[in-house]
Structures are given as C-alpha cells and as structure tokens.
Amino acid sequence: MRRLNRDILNMAAPVTVARASMTVLDRLQDFKPEIQIMGAAAVFLELAEHLGIPAQEAFAATKNLINGDDGKRVEFRAITAYLNGELA
C-alpha cells in the first residue's frame, strides 16, 4: 500500500486538482448519471484505501480546497459549468 504525504495533500494546488477532476469527468461522460456518480465514488473510496487515508479526511481536505475564502474557487466554478453544459 502506498502512503501519501498529508502535508502535500493539504497544500495541493487548486489548478492541478481541478485539471485532474476534469480528466476524470471527461472519461465519465460516456456513462449514465447513475453510473457516473457510483464510478466516481468507487474510485475515490478505492484510492483512499490504497493510499492509506481515511476517506472522510480526504473528503474534508477536498472540500476545503474547493471552497476558498470567498466561496467556491474559480477553478471549481469552471468544473460546475462543465457539469452543467456537458453532463446535464
């Protein structure tokens, strides 16, 4: 099992995380919505287990990254726009 550096996790660059998110979403768009959410959740849970981090800790760190001091960061507003336009 690989271990991850929690300091790096908590200091991840929003642009890089958003880019990785878009890559995953791009591949999921070929599936029905029910499968998209289950597939994304399965990847999240499996990665957390594989990397030795509680899923809730990874979830909390991600929520903190998505939401800046004045609301959702621009990088993640772009993901929302993509979801509304491409996966609607």
C-alpha positions in Angstrom: 0.0 0.0 0.0 1.3 3.4 -0.9 1.2 6.1 1.7 0.7 9.8 0.9 2.1 12.9 2.4 -0.7 14.7 4.2 1.2 18.0 4.1 1.2 17.8 0.3 -2.4 16.7 0.3 -3.5 19.7 2.3 -1.4 22.1 0.2 -2.5 20.8 -3.2 -2.7 23.4 -6.0 -6.3 24.1 -6.9 -5.5 24.3 -10.7 -3.8 20.9 -10.6 -6.7 19.3 -8.7 -9.2 20.8 -11.0 -7.3 19.5 -14.0 -7.3 16.0 -12.6 -11.0 16.3 -11.8 -11.7 17.4 -15.4 -9.8 14.4 -16.7 -11.9 12.0 -14.7 -15.2 13.8 -15.6 -14.2 13.7 -19.3 -13.9 9.9 -19.1 -17.2 9.5 -17.1 -19.3 11.4 -19.5 -19.9 8.3 -21.7 -21.9 6.7 -18.9 -25.4 7.2 -17.5 -25.6 9.6 -14.5 -26.3 6.8 -12.0 -23.1 5.0 -13.1 -21.1 8.3 -13.2 -21.7 9.0 -9.5 -21.1 5.4 -8.5 -17.9 5.2 -10.6 -16.5 8.4 -9.2 -17.4 7.3 -5.6 -15.8 3.9 -6.2 -12.6 5.5 -7.5 -12.5 7.9 -4.5 -13.0 5.1 -1.9 -10.6 2.7 -3.5 -7.9 5.4 -3.9 -8.3 6.5 -0.2 -7.9 2.9 0.9 -5.0 2.2 -1.4 -3.2 5.3 -0.2 -3.9 4.7 3.4 -6.0 7.7 4.2 -9.5 7.7 5.7 -12.0 8.7 3.1 -13.5 11.3 5.4 -10.1 13.0 5.8 -9.6 13.2 2.0 -13.2 14.4 1.6 -12.7 17.2 4.2 -9.4 18.3 2.6 -11.0 18.4 -0.8 -14.0 20.4 0.4 -11.5 22.9 2.0 -9.6 23.2 -1.3 -12.8 23.7 -3.4 -14.1 26.4 -1.2 -11.8 29.5 -0.9 -12.3 32.4 1.4 -15.0 34.0 -0.7 -16.9 30.9 -1.9 -16.1 28.3 -4.5 -12.7 28.8 -6.2 -12.8 29.8 -9.8 -11.1 26.5 -10.9 -14.0 24.6 -9.4 -16.7 27.0 -10.7 -15.3 26.0 -14.2 -16.0 22.4 -13.3 -19.5 23.3 -12.3 -20.0 25.0 -15.6 -18.6 21.9 -17.4 -21.0 19.7 -15.5 -24.0 21.9 -16.3 -23.0 22.1 -20.0 -21.7 18.6 -20.8 -23.1 16.2 -18.2 -26.6 17.8 -17.9 
